[in-house]
Every structure is written in C-alpha cells, then in structure tokens.
Amino acid sequence: MNHWKLKVSLFLNYFVFAILLNSVGIVISKSINVYKVTETDASILEAFKDLPIAIVSLLVASFLPKFGYKKAMMVALGIVFFGCLSMYYGNSFFNAKMLFLSIGVSFALIKLSVYSLIGEITASQKEHTSFMSSIEGFFMVGIASAYFLFPFFYSDTNVDSWLNVYLFLCVLIALSFLFLLFAKINIDTSHSSSSLKDDLMDSIKLIILPLVLIFVGSAFFFVMIEQGIMTWLPRFNQKIFSFSEKLSVQMASILAISLAAGRFLAGYISKYISWVYIVIACSLVAMLILFFVLPKLQISGEVTQISALSDVPFLGFVLPLIGLFIAPIYPLLNSAVLSSLPKHLHSAMSGLIIIFSALGGTIGSRIVGTLFERIGGVNAFYFLMIPIGLLIVFVLRINSIIKKQNPAD
C-alpha cells in the first residue's frame, strides 16, 4: 500500500513540533535576559516540557490505538495552538511555563502516533531503521529552522518583539492541522479484543524484559546528553564565547544542522553497516570532541562581545559539530528495539521510549543548568562525558540480547 500522504503528514507534524519543542534553549536565554530569572530557575522550563510528555505517554500509550492516531495528532495541534497564543498575550515567565506544558502534552500525542505508525507503514527492519532516521533527521531540520526563525523577530529597540514568532507559529500549526485533516489514514488501529486494563498491563510487563529495561536506560542517557547540549548551547555561546544574544542563537543552529545531517546519513549508512557499530563509533568521537575542545575554552581576562559571524573563533564552529556524531544514536537505538518487538507492542514500547527520554531530558538539562550557574559552562559540559560512557556499555548489552533473540540476524 502506498502511504506517501501519511508519510508527508508525519514529516510535517514532526517539523512543527521540532520548532516548538526545542525552542526551550532560546526561551531559557530570553527568560534570563528579559524576565531576569537565574539559570537554575530558568532550567525548570525543561521540566514543564518533559514531565508532561512522560505523564501523558504513560496514561495514553495503550489507549491511543483505540482513540486513533489521526485524532490524537489533531488534538495535539489544537492544544499547542492555544499555548502559543497564551505566550504571545501573556508575555511572562509563568506563560512560558504554560507554553511548554502545552507543548509537552501535545508532543507526547504526536510522538506516540508517529512511532506507532512507522511500524505499520514499513515492511522490514532496514526500512524501519531508514525511515526512523529520516524522520528524526527532518525533526532536526525543524530545530535548525527555529534558530533562524526566532532571531528573525529580535529587535534592538523593542524587547518584546520576539513574541511575534508565536503568531507565525500559530499560522504554521493551523496549516499543519489542515494538512492532517485531509490526509487519509487507512490503517485500522481501533479494533482490539483486549481491554484497556489488559493493554496497560502489557505496557507495564514490557519494562521487566531485559532488552527493554536496558534500552530505556540507554534512551535516558542519550537524551540527557542531547538536551544538555542543545538546551544550554545558546547560553554557552553567550557566556563562554561572548557572542551577542542573537549570534548565540544563530550559532546554535550549527548543532541542529549537524544533528539533521547525522540522522540523514545514519538512515543511509545503516542499510550497509550494523547499527551497533555506528552507535559505538559515534559515541567515541563525541567524547573525543568534548575532551579536546573544552580545555581550550577556559575564560581568562576580559573579552569583547562578538556580534559578527566573521569574528567567530574556530572553536565556535567545532563544538556544535558534536551533533553530527550524537545524531544517529537515538533513532538507531529506537529502531533496533522496536523492530525486534511484535507490532502490537509498538505503541506501548513507544510510550516507554518517550517517558524515559523525557525524564532524561529534564534531569540532564537541570543538572547542566545547575552546574552552569555554580561551576561555569565549560565544567558543566564536562559532565556529559559520563552518560556517553554509560551509553556505550548499555548499547553493547542491547546488541547482545537482540542477537540472542534473533540468531539468524
């Protein structure tokens, strides 16, 4: 069956939420500069985004197939539409919290739907892996767009002009809603002979499987790494490199672009090379980048603010390239585990992925934000080498379990 219309709708919805979800680093920087909150207080925005993702995923993962994936995505777009309007008219740190609360609730519905539908529209593990990497890569394109979209509305004379971005996002959300409304989803996901209680029990039972237990730990550590870097890189650029606020956000786009490139490349390379080799190699290179770049970034003496791209030092371009190597890890891990499970468990497994990813993002961002305030940005980024090392250990164990379950592979 040709699912091209459905695939386009999945890409478009993921793109919209990429901009919204990962604007948290930009809004944290604005909250510090405009609303005058501390780094530690500002980091709570990550929790307002991630904890609703975890809670909603836990509550609806098993129920979602009965409700319908299309309906769930349309509800999600409606919720976040009003969240953006609230931020525009409210213009306060409280409204920023409410915005990310709405984003978190909505994204849980979007991601559960997307991850579950991928298993229905792909025919093999390699096709699953390739499509998963491609859609996650497109997600990174959305993130990169956010780093150019938000600064476009900045003004040196009007401190509130950046809020106009939310009116533009409302238009984009409305277009996404209309596109989804007319997309045909012919997959029957509503019928089931099991009760909601049985579905919830299946989801709970998944967590005790060795493969799933180790995997959710891996997802937790990866998102701790990714969000720790992505959320705090704009602030890192401003404090460590002394970039202007606008340039700090724009330079952070290099990370998103490299993440997108890394995931698209992974989608292609994974057709020929085992996912585990790609993940291990990328993790090691990411550690080496931090090991060699961070010692050269210690601040000494007074520095002049940098506002022009031509004045950016070489290391300002190098550090964000870590995204090229951490990018393949998440989609390859997700695909390897999902494709090793029966399709009727994909929704429940997707819920667990989202829950532990959300917890990893919240905890990682909170730790980096607290360390940033107390010991400086460079030392805070050193911390990220610990979860990278643990991730490598967990990935090796996951591969061992999958090989035992599928010796023919």
C-alpha positions in Angstrom: 0.0 0.0 0.0 1.3 3.5 -0.9 1.4 5.6 2.3 3.0 8.7 0.8 0.3 11.1 2.0 0.5 9.7 5.5 4.3 9.9 5.4 4.2 13.6 4.4 1.8 14.4 7.2 4.1 12.7 9.7 7.1 14.7 8.5 5.1 18.0 8.6 3.8 17.4 12.1 7.3 16.5 13.3 8.7 19.6 11.7 6.2 21.9 13.5 6.9 20.3 16.9 10.6 20.4 16.3 10.5 24.2 16.2 8.2 24.4 19.3 9.8 21.7 21.4 13.4 22.7 21.0 12.9 26.4 21.3 13.3 25.8 25.1 17.0 26.8 25.0 16.1 30.0 23.2 13.3 30.8 25.7 15.6 29.9 28.6 18.0 32.5 27.3 15.2 35.1 26.9 13.9 34.3 30.4 17.3 35.0 31.9 17.8 38.2 29.9 14.2 39.6 29.8 12.4 38.1 32.8 15.5 38.3 35.0 15.4 34.7 36.4 18.5 32.7 37.3 20.0 29.8 35.3 18.7 27.3 37.8 15.2 28.8 37.8 15.1 29.0 34.0 16.0 25.3 33.7 12.6 24.4 35.1 11.2 25.1 31.7 12.7 21.8 30.6 10.7 20.0 33.3 7.5 21.8 32.2 8.2 20.4 28.7 9.4 16.9 29.6 7.4 15.8 32.6 4.0 16.2 30.8 5.5 14.2 27.9 6.3 11.4 30.4 3.0 11.5 32.2 0.8 11.7 29.1 2.7 8.9 27.5 2.2 6.7 30.5 -1.5 7.4 30.6 -2.4 7.1 26.9 0.2 4.8 25.2 -2.0 1.8 25.4 -5.2 3.7 24.8 -4.0 5.6 21.8 -4.6 2.9 19.1 -8.3 2.7 20.2 -8.6 6.5 20.1 -7.0 6.8 16.7 -3.6 8.3 15.7 -5.0 10.9 13.4 -7.4 12.3 16.1 -4.6 12.3 18.6 -2.4 14.4 16.4 -5.2 16.8 15.6 -5.9 17.3 19.3 -2.2 17.9 19.9 -2.1 20.6 17.3 -5.2 22.3 18.8 -3.7 22.3 22.3 -0.4 23.8 21.3 -2.1 26.4 19.1 -3.7 28.0 22.2 -0.4 27.6 24.1 1.3 29.8 21.6 -1.5 32.4 21.8 -1.1 32.4 25.6 2.6 33.1 25.4 2.1 36.0 22.9 -0.6 37.7 25.0 0.8 36.8 28.5 4.5 37.7 28.0 5.8 36.4 31.3 7.9 33.6 32.7 4.6 32.0 34.0 3.2 31.9 30.5 6.5 30.4 29.2 5.9 27.6 31.7 2.3 27.1 30.4 3.6 27.2 26.8 6.0 24.3 27.4 3.3 22.5 29.4 1.1 22.6 26.3 4.0 21.6 24.1 4.8 18.6 26.3 1.3 17.3 26.4 0.9 17.7 22.7 4.2 16.2 21.7 3.5 13.1 23.7 0.5 12.5 21.4 2.4 13.4 18.3 5.4 11.2 19.0 3.4 8.2 20.2 1.4 8.4 17.0 4.4 8.8 14.7 6.4 6.0 16.3 3.5 3.6 16.2 2.6 4.4 12.6 6.1 3.8 11.4 5.8 0.1 12.2 2.6 -0.1 10.2 4.0 1.6 7.0 7.4 -0.1 6.8 7.9 -3.7 5.7 11.3 -4.7 7.1 13.8 -3.8 9.8 16.1 -2.0 7.4 13.2 0.0 6.0 12.1 0.8 9.6 15.6 1.9 10.5 15.9 4.1 7.4 12.5 5.8 7.8 13.1 6.3 11.5 16.4 8.0 10.9 15.0 10.1 8.1 12.0 11.4 10.1 14.3 12.1 13.1 16.6 13.9 10.7 13.7 16.1 9.5 13.0 16.8 13.1 16.5 18.3 13.3 15.8 20.4 10.2 12.9 21.9 12.2 15.2 22.5 15.1 17.7 24.3 12.9 14.8 26.4 11.5 14.0 27.5 15.0 17.4 29.0 15.4 16.9 31.3 12.4 13.2 31.9 12.9 13.4 33.2 16.5 16.3 35.7 15.9 14.4 37.0 12.8 11.9 38.6 15.2 14.5 40.1 17.5 14.7 43.8 17.8 17.3 46.1 19.5 14.6 48.7 20.2 11.6 46.5 21.3 12.4 43.9 23.9 9.0 42.1 23.3 9.3 41.9 19.5 10.5 38.3 19.7 7.0 37.2 20.8 5.7 37.8 17.3 7.2 34.5 16.4 4.3 32.8 18.2 1.8 34.4 15.8 3.8 33.0 12.9 3.9 29.6 14.6 0.1 29.7 15.1 -0.3 30.0 11.3 2.1 27.1 10.8 0.2 25.0 13.3 -3.1 25.8 11.5 -1.6 24.8 8.2 -0.4 21.5 9.7 -3.8 20.9 11.1 -5.5 21.3 7.7 -2.9 19.1 6.0 -3.5 16.4 8.5 -7.3 16.8 8.3 -7.2 15.9 4.6 -4.6 13.1 4.9 -6.1 9.7 4.6 -5.0 7.1 7.1 -6.4 3.7 6.1 -4.7 1.8 8.8 -7.3 0.2 11.2 -5.9 0.8 14.7 -9.1 1.0 16.6 -10.2 -2.6 16.9 -8.8 -4.8 19.7 -10.2 -7.7 21.6 -8.3 -6.8 24.7 -9.5 -4.3 27.4 -7.8 -1.1 28.4 -6.7 -2.8 31.6 -5.0 -5.6 29.6 -3.3 -3.1 27.4 -1.9 -1.2 30.4 -0.7 -4.5 31.9 1.1 -5.3 28.6 2.8 -1.9 28.8 3.9 -2.5 32.4 5.1 -6.0 31.7 7.4 -4.7 28.9 9.5 -2.9 31.4 10.7 -6.1 33.1 12.1 -7.5 29.9 15.9 -7.3 30.0 16.1 -5.8 26.5 13.5 -3.1 27.3 15.0 -2.4 30.8 18.5 -1.8 29.4 17.1 0.1 26.4 15.1 2.6 28.5 18.3 3.3 30.4 20.1 4.0 27.1 17.3 6.3 25.9 17.6 8.1 29.3 21.3 8.7 29.0 21.2 9.7 25.3 18.5 12.4 25.8 20.4 13.6 28.9 23.4 14.2 26.5 21.4 15.7 23.7 19.2 18.0 25.7 22.1 19.0 28.0 24.0 20.3 25.0 21.0 21.6 22.9 19.2 23.4 25.6 22.3 25.2 27.0 24.3 25.8 23.9 22.8 29.3 23.2 23.7 30.3 26.8 27.1 28.6 26.5 27.8 30.7 23.4 26.8 33.9 25.1 28.8 33.3 28.3 31.9 31.4 27.1 32.4 32.7 23.6 30.9 36.2 24.4 28.6 36.1 21.4 25.7 38.6 21.3 22.3 37.1 22.2 21.2 37.0 18.5 24.5 35.5 17.3 24.4 32.9 20.2 21.1 31.6 19.0 22.2 31.6 15.3 25.4 29.8 16.0 23.5 27.1 17.9 21.8 26.3 14.6 25.1 24.6 13.6 24.3 21.9 16.2 20.8 21.4 14.8 22.0 21.3 11.2 24.7 18.8 12.2 22.1 16.7 14.0 19.9 16.7 10.9 22.8 15.7 8.7 23.9 13.0 11.1 20.5 11.4 11.1 20.0 11.5 7.4 23.5 9.9 6.9 22.6 7.3 9.5 19.5 6.4 7.6 21.6 5.7 4.5 24.7 4.1 6.2 22.5 1.8 8.4 21.4 0.0 5.2 25.0 -1.3 4.8 26.6 -1.2 8.3 25.2 -2.7 11.6 23.5 -0.1 13.8 25.7 -1.1 16.8 29.0 -0.2 15.0 27.6 3.2 14.0 26.4 4.0 17.5 29.6 3.0 19.3 31.8 4.8 16.8 29.7 8.0 17.0 29.7 7.9 20.9 33.5 7.6 21.0 34.0 10.5 18.6 31.6 12.7 20.6 33.7 12.0 23.7 36.8 13.0 21.9 35.3 16.3 20.7 34.5 17.2 24.3 37.9 16.0 25.5 39.9 18.1 23.1 37.7 21.2 22.7 36.6 22.1 26.3 40.1 22.5 27.8 40.7 25.3 25.3 37.6 27.3 26.3 38.5 28.4 29.8 37.9 32.2 30.1 40.9 34.3 31.0 40.8 38.1 31.3 38.3 40.5 29.7 36.7 39.6 26.4 34.9 41.7 23.8 31.4 40.8 22.7 31.2 39.2 19.3 28.3 40.2 17.1 29.5 39.3 13.6 29.8 35.9 12.1 33.2 36.8 10.6 34.6 37.3 14.1 33.5 33.9 15.5 36.6 31.8 16.6 37.3 28.4 15.1 36.2 26.5 18.2 32.8 28.2 18.0 32.2 26.2 14.8 33.8 23.0 16.1 31.9 22.3 19.3 28.4 22.3 17.7 29.7 19.6 15.2 29.3 17.1 18.0 25.7 16.9 16.8 26.9 15.1 13.6 28.0 12.2 15.8 25.4 12.0 18.6 22.6 12.3 16.0 22.5 8.7 14.8 22.3 7.2 18.2 18.7 7.8 19.2 16.9 6.7 16.0 19.1 3.7 15.6 18.5 2.6 19.2 14.8 3.1 18.9 14.5 1.3 15.6 16.6 -1.7 16.8 14.4 -2.3 19.8 11.1 -1.5 18.2 11.7 -3.7 15.2 12.7 -6.6 17.5 9.2 -6.5 19.2 5.8 -7.6 17.8 3.9 -4.7 16.1 1.1 -4.8 18.6 3.6 -3.8 21.3 4.9 -0.8 19.4 2.5 1.7 20.9 3.3 0.6 24.5 7.0 0.5 23.7 6.8 3.9 22.2 5.3 5.1 25.4 8.2 3.8 27.4 10.7 5.4 25.0 9.0 8.8 25.4 8.7 8.5 29.2 12.4 7.8 29.8 13.5 10.2 27.1 11.5 12.9 28.8 13.0 12.1 32.2 16.5 12.1 30.7 15.9 15.5 29.1 14.6 17.0 32.3 17.3 15.7 34.6 20.1 16.4 32.1 19.0 19.9 31.5 18.5 20.6 35.2 21.9 19.2 36.1 23.7 21.1 33.3 21.8 24.3 34.3 22.7 24.0 37.9 26.4 23.2 37.1 26.4 26.1 34.7 25.4 28.5 37.4 27.8 27.1 40.1 30.9 26.0 38.3 30.7 27.5 34.8 29.6 26.3 31.4 32.8 24.6 30.4 32.9 22.4 33.5 29.2 21.7 33.2 29.7 20.3 29.7 32.5 18.0 31.0 29.8 16.2 33.0 28.2 15.0 29.7 31.1 12.6 29.2 29.8 10.4 32.0 26.4 9.5 30.3 28.2 9.0 27.0 30.4 6.4 28.6 27.5 4.6 30.2 25.6 4.7 26.9 28.3 2.7 25.2 28.1 0.0 27.9 24.3 -0.2 27.6 24.4 -0.4 23.7 26.8 -3.4 23.8 24.4 -5.2 26.1 21.4 -4.4 24.0 23.1 -5.8 20.9 24.0 -8.9 22.8 20.3 -9.5 23.8 19.0 -8.8 20.3 21.4 -11.3 18.8 20.3 -14.0 21.2 16.6 -13.3 20.4 17.3 -13.3 16.6 20.3 -15.5 15.9 19.5 -15.5 12.2 20.2 -11.8 12.0 
